[in-house]
């Protein structure tokens, strides 16, 4: 398994940008949207997807 990169990267820069973006959306984001249209929910799902992919890669590295 290759290390995730590009749109699947879970780098420190991505994680920092996510936290800043998520905090700004909490303060200045839209008032109330349905879950499928809420940018905070979409960002959190993308973060979880990348984290799981990164964890799978790390587990593969440890087993190899």
Secondary structure, 3 states (H helix, E strand, C coil): CCCCCHHHCCCHHHHHHHHHHHHHHHHHCCCCCCCCCCHHHHHHHHHHHHHHHHHHHHHHHHHC
